[in-house]
Amino acid sequence: MTIGAQTTQISADHVWGAYYQDLIRTVAGCLDAEKQVVTLAEKAMPIDLGSADPEIAANYAFEAGNVLPAWNPETAAPDGLLCAYSAFLDNIDLGNVSDPDLRHRIHSARLNYQIANKNFATVRSQAVVAWIQHKLTEPGISFAAFAKRHFPLFTLAGQFLRGADSEFEAIMFEAYGAGYSDIADARLKCGIISGAAAVDTQTPFNMAVKRCISSQAASGDLLPEVFQATSPAAPFSTFAPTFKVDGFAPAYAEWQANSVHGVVAETITIAGGPRVSSSACPWPPAGGKQLGDFLKMTVVGADTSDPQPAINTWSHDFSVTVLFTGLDTFSVTPGEWYDPRMVETYKDRLLPTAPRLFGEGGPMALLPTAVIIGFEPSIVISLENSDYQRFKRRCQAQLTTSVDIGPFSIGSPSLSERSTQSNVHYDDARSTITIGPMKQTLPMLLGVVSTRL
């Protein structure tokens, strides 16, 4: 546990491994370790796919599908599937061009396009931030109207990009003829101007969403925390690449009925003793990420000269049971802007100057195919009596306290959004602590299932 600044390891790998194994077995069955990877959320993240506002629900679908897990803690989480896929399309090598002048023109046009594309993305981000600030004084103004009246650089950057893109396309058709058609079509579907990446206009490849400006994921996070339950800024309407999460609406309706009637849908159990270390699943699920203590207590203002002894997870009295009102996996698929056939055909035909895109560390190493979502968990912790008494005493101390059990948190609102200590119940006769059910309106993202590319 963590008390103040002190941390004591409590066989964290074994406990996280047992949680991981039972969670995956419950919701996903047997996975192909050579082809599939599960990335767990270190902290359960709200995912409002059932929002009454379809634009908010659409944004969470976008975040669920576009997020790309990091390969390991040493590599940053990629910017997203659309960005990675677009980079892939721009680096396909269709073969050598014998004419040296044409080769030079292709190189120059590609470089000009890359500069124009990067410039437009930068200007667009600046324009969106300025628009959001301007809406404080003119709430009803659309982004298109704001850019036209107050941010002319956005229009100029768009014109520069259109010109550079047209020049590059023309030269590529001159060099490769009809052989370039599939790539040209794929690039058009992903484009910033009239494709999936357009934020200022509806296209066949994007969808209306409401978003909040959120901070980037912390270094070392395998799964970026892009799912924001609350934000200091009001959500704004824009467009994002199309994604679809299948089957969530009927499942969510069933979960809400379960909540009303007190029905437990699924149970995850971590047993103590040697059974904790018997997991047959690979752990950690990706890249050697060390998630720290499975049970962690943070006490602000505690006397650190009285450290909390490690909890005995090897005891047969130790167990953690998580009971979900709802728990399942849901497939997530990108819209028509993403063509898996392009990846199959060209992933091994890239320019010598192309960045690493596939395999270990590449932004397209892992393609999200499903999300693991849970709803209203209850947690029952059984401990040796001595551990139970210490745990209870510290939890009930008149101090600002937060307790983390795996990806779930309870305690002070300043340290946790998931629950409060009013949800914690103690059974001295059985040395058990029951937390919840954590009555919430929002389901929680617990992990992402990806396919190796």
Buried (B, 14 or more C-beta within 10 A) or exposed (E): BBBBEEBBEBBBBBBBBBBBBBBBBBBBEEBEEEEBBBBBBBBBBBBBBBBEEEBBBBBBBBBBBBBBBBBBBEBBBBBBBBBBBBBBBBBBEBEEBEEEEEEEBBEEBBEBBBEBBEBBBEBBEBBBEBBBEBBEEEEEBEBEEBBEEBBEBBBEBBEBBBEBBEBBBEBBBBBBEEEBEBBBEBBBBBBBBBBBBBBBEEBEBBBEBBBBBBEEBEEBBBBBBBBBBEEEEEBBEBBBBBBBBEEBEEBBEBBBEBBEEEEBBBBBBBBBBEBBBEBEBBBBBBBEBEBBBBBBBBBEEBEEEEBBEBBBBBBEBBBBBBBBBBBBBBBBBBBEBBBEEBBEEBBEEBEEEBEEBBEEBBBBBBBBBBBBBBBBBBBBBBBBEBBBBBBBEBBEEEBBBBBBBBBBBBBBEEBBBBBEBEBBEBEEEBBBBBBBBBEBEBBBBBBBBBBBB
